[in-house]
Amino acid sequence: MYDKGSAVKKLHAGNFDRVLDKTSQPTFVKFLAPWCGYCKSLEPEYEKAARRAQGVGKFYAVDCDEDKNRGLCARFNVKGFPTLKVFTEKRTKRGSRRSVDYQGERTAGAMSKFARTLLPSLSKKLSAANLEAFVSDSDAQLPKAVLLTDLRKASDLWKGLGAQFDRRVQFAHVFSPDKDTLDKLGVSKLPAIVIFPAPQRTDLFEVYKGETKYAPLVKFIASTALAKKSETQAASTHDEL
């Protein structure tokens, strides 16, 4: 089945809900049995789809032949192999993600394209004039990630990042920011990504200097926004003691 170097990650009953809860990206789950010939024939296309969809979708596999996963497979009414479920950003009243049966072509192109069609747009469109209000919003106690761009719409990469960090980082995008805004943030060219790690602190920010690719951006947002938010909270708690 899928090894450690695969773009498809294996899930089991013990980590299934926790892993899916961490993201709102469109998430494919392949419920399979190792002895199933159809499962084996789908493996190369599923792997290829996972690599094509990196940054906009997640691809996982569950072995229903393992005793520990039988209850999980029954929970999702898996009766044949392979069964493909796609989990969207929509959630139940209990907070778990809703799923639909994937009925499309089982090719890498079709599956990766379907993932893109389900990609939610969680990034808030701002003008330069209301950027400061967004960052200082007292009702949203989350770090902020802001894309400054001269394009008329946010890219799939930015949407994918927003879905990846849903409920942990607030995302926004500003089209054609004015020179005053760029000067205040120390930005000389577009596109640019600015992180505001501390809620309500417009004076504390960091401009991303690396490649605008998924893996380094995930690392930057996680290490800068989330880590510095934790440091700020810890410092505030210490000050109150």
C-alpha positions in Angstrom: 0.0 0.0 0.0 1.2 3.6 0.5 4.6 3.9 2.1 6.1 6.8 4.1 7.3 8.6 1.0 3.9 8.6 -0.5 1.8 11.8 -0.9 -1.1 9.6 0.3 -1.1 9.2 4.1 -2.6 6.3 5.9 -5.2 6.8 8.6 -6.7 4.6 11.3 -9.5 4.7 13.7 -7.4 6.2 16.4 -6.3 9.3 14.5 -9.0 9.7 11.8 -11.2 12.4 13.3 -8.2 14.3 14.8 -6.4 14.5 11.4 -9.5 15.6 9.4 -10.4 18.2 12.0 -7.1 20.0 11.5 -7.9 21.2 8.0 -10.9 22.4 5.9 -9.2 21.5 2.6 -11.1 19.1 0.4 -10.1 15.7 1.7 -10.2 12.4 -0.2 -10.3 9.2 1.8 -9.9 5.9 0.0 -11.4 3.0 2.0 -9.6 -0.2 0.8 -8.7 -3.8 1.4 -5.1 -5.0 0.5 -6.5 -8.0 -1.4 -8.7 -5.9 -3.6 -7.6 -5.8 -7.3 -9.5 -2.6 -8.0 -7.8 -1.0 -5.0 -4.4 -1.9 -6.4 -5.2 -0.7 -9.9 -6.4 2.7 -8.6 -3.2 3.2 -6.5 -1.0 4.9 -9.1 -3.8 7.4 -10.2 -4.7 8.1 -6.6 -1.0 8.8 -5.8 -0.7 11.0 -8.8 -3.8 12.9 -7.8 -2.4 13.5 -4.3 0.7 15.0 -5.7 -1.1 17.2 -8.2 -3.5 18.5 -5.5 -0.8 19.4 -3.0 -1.7 22.6 -1.4 -5.4 22.5 -2.3 -6.5 19.0 -1.1 -5.5 16.1 1.1 -5.5 12.4 0.1 -5.7 9.6 2.7 -6.2 5.9 2.8 -7.8 3.5 5.4 -7.3 -0.2 5.4 -10.7 -1.7 6.2 -9.1 -5.2 6.6 -7.5 -4.2 9.9 -9.5 -5.1 12.9 -9.0 -1.6 14.5 -10.6 0.0 11.4 -13.7 -2.1 11.0 -15.8 0.1 13.1 -14.6 3.2 11.2 -15.4 1.7 7.8 -18.8 0.6 9.1 -19.4 4.1 10.3 -19.1 5.4 6.8 -21.2 2.6 5.3 -18.3 1.1 3.3 -19.7 -1.9 1.5 -17.3 -2.3 -1.5 -13.7 -1.5 -2.3 -12.3 0.9 -3.1 -14.8 3.4 -1.7 -13.9 7.0 -2.2 -15.3 9.7 0.2 -14.6 13.4 -0.1 -14.8 15.5 3.1 -15.7 19.1 2.6 -15.3 22.2 4.8 -18.9 21.9 5.9 -19.4 20.5 9.4 -22.1 18.8 11.4 -23.6 20.3 14.5 -21.0 18.3 16.5 -18.2 19.8 14.5 -17.1 16.8 12.4 -16.7 17.3 8.7 -19.4 16.2 6.2 -18.5 13.8 3.4 -19.9 13.0 0.0 -19.3 9.9 -2.1 -17.0 10.6 -5.0 -18.8 9.5 -8.2 -16.4 11.0 -10.8 -13.8 9.4 -13.0 -11.0 7.7 -11.1 -8.2 9.4 -12.8 -5.6 11.7 -11.4 -6.8 14.7 -13.4 -10.5 14.2 -12.5 -9.8 13.7 -8.8 -7.4 16.6 -8.4 -9.8 18.9 -10.4 -12.7 17.8 -8.2 -10.7 18.8 -5.1 -10.1 22.3 -6.5 -13.8 22.8 -7.2 -14.5 22.1 -3.5 -11.8 24.4 -2.3 -13.5 27.0 0.1 -12.6 30.7 -0.1 -12.0 31.5 3.6 -9.8 34.5 2.8 -11.5 37.8 3.5 -11.3 40.4 0.7 -10.1 43.8 2.1 -9.3 47.2 0.9 -6.1 48.9 2.1 -8.4 51.3 4.1 -9.9 48.6 6.2 -6.7 46.4 6.7 -5.9 48.0 10.1 -9.5 47.4 11.3 -9.2 43.7 10.3 -5.9 43.2 12.1 -7.1 45.0 15.3 -10.5 43.3 15.4 -11.1 42.5 19.1 -13.7 39.8 18.3 -11.2 37.6 16.4 -8.4 36.4 18.8 -6.4 34.8 16.0 -3.2 35.7 14.2 -3.7 37.1 10.7 -2.1 36.3 7.3 -2.6 38.9 4.6 -1.8 38.6 0.9 -1.0 41.8 -0.9 -1.4 41.3 -4.6 -2.0 43.1 -7.9 -4.1 40.2 -9.2 -7.9 40.4 -9.2 -8.5 37.2 -7.2 -6.8 35.1 -4.7 -5.0 32.1 -6.1 -5.9 28.5 -5.3 -2.6 28.3 -3.3 -3.8 31.1 -1.0 -7.3 29.5 -0.7 -5.6 26.2 0.1 -3.5 27.7 2.8 -6.6 29.4 4.3 -8.4 26.0 4.4 -5.3 24.4 5.8 -5.2 26.8 8.8 -8.9 27.3 9.2 -9.9 28.3 12.7 -6.2 28.8 13.6 -5.2 31.7 11.5 -7.4 34.4 9.8 -6.7 34.9 6.1 -7.3 38.0 4.0 -6.2 39.5 0.7 -5.8 43.1 -0.5 -5.9 43.9 -4.2 -3.7 46.7 -5.5 -2.7 48.2 -2.1 -1.7 51.8 -2.2 1.9 53.0 -1.7 1.3 54.3 1.8 0.2 50.8 2.9 3.2 49.2 1.2 5.6 51.6 2.8 4.2 51.1 6.3 4.7 47.3 5.9 8.1 47.6 4.3 6.9 45.9 1.1 8.6 46.8 -2.1 7.0 44.4 -4.6 3.9 42.3 -5.1 2.8 39.7 -4.3 3.7 39.9 -0.7 2.5 38.0 2.4 2.4 39.6 5.8 1.9 37.9 9.1 0.4 39.6 12.1 1.1 37.0 14.9 -0.4 38.9 17.8 -4.2 39.6 17.8 -5.0 43.3 17.7 -1.3 44.3 17.3 -1.0 46.3 14.0 2.6 47.3 14.9 3.8 43.7 15.2 4.2 41.9 11.8 6.6 40.0 9.6 6.9 40.0 5.8 7.5 36.6 4.2 10.8 36.5 2.3 10.8 32.9 0.9 9.4 31.2 -2.2 5.7 31.4 -2.8 5.3 27.7 -2.7 3.0 25.6 -0.5 5.5 23.7 1.7 7.7 26.7 2.8 4.6 28.9 3.3 3.0 26.3 5.5 6.2 26.2 7.6 6.4 30.0 7.8 2.8 30.5 8.8 2.9 27.7 11.4 6.2 28.7 12.9 5.5 32.5 12.8 1.8 33.0 13.3 1.0 30.1 15.6 4.3 30.0 17.6 4.4 33.7 18.2 0.8 33.8 19.1 1.5 31.2 21.8 4.5 33.2 23.0 2.4 36.3 23.2 -0.3 34.5 25.2 2.4 33.0 27.6 3.9 36.5 28.1 0.5 38.0 28.9 -0.3 35.2 31.4 3.1 35.8 33.1 2.5 39.5 33.3 -0.8 38.9 35.1 0.7 36.6 37.9 
